[in-house]
């Protein structure tokens, strides 16, 4: 297994690197630490005086990248994890996220890990963070880490949210694979009903008057049973399977984050696209909302054709 960690020396990137190292140690995997050279963008942010030449800027950028990669190498080796460090130059006008994806393809990475300091979904859309863009352009699983500090040496806890979609099925498979590599890891699969949220928009009283509510509730339970039955085949016999049926119109993302907190999960795995309530379609997908709410790393998995 190979994990690519995109770092830039920031606090969130340091958390992402620590998570990648801890996961690699548990999975007996290799870490590839990558810095993307973007000295023109850094120049625009800093505006130094007097104005240095492009050659001086590039030399300073490479020196900074060398120090950051050297620190990453020391941290990984201290944990007993195999690590390789790379400095990747972005192509002309190529965004950082696309460069990271290109390096992940070259390395045949199984997982991309990136830090994110933005907690606001609106801020990520407006500013276009690297982590947010990666979740859209990468076809490989992407772990977005805001903060990471694992205490103790107990078993890893992995929570997978599923809605029966193709991407969610891939997330369950990845969770089962990670749990199998780690050993003694706890794997929990959760599906959340969106019926209450949908009825809040459609008008629960109107549906009840029409006599449709019992049929909708039975159909929702059958759907949840079918989703968990499919997840059980991929997750294996040791996984715990749970269906949540909120009585009030609570967003599915909030329920998943609560489940992760109750489990003390080390990570949440989700499909990058899938079934959502009508309200969540307007406000953003469940995956994007979980990214904004969760304190633990969130791994987004895109469904493969």
Order of alpha helices (4+ residues) and beta strands (2+ residues): beta-alpha-beta-alpha-alpha-beta-alpha-beta-alpha-alpha-beta-beta-alpha-beta-alpha-alpha-alpha-beta-alpha-beta-alpha-alpha-beta
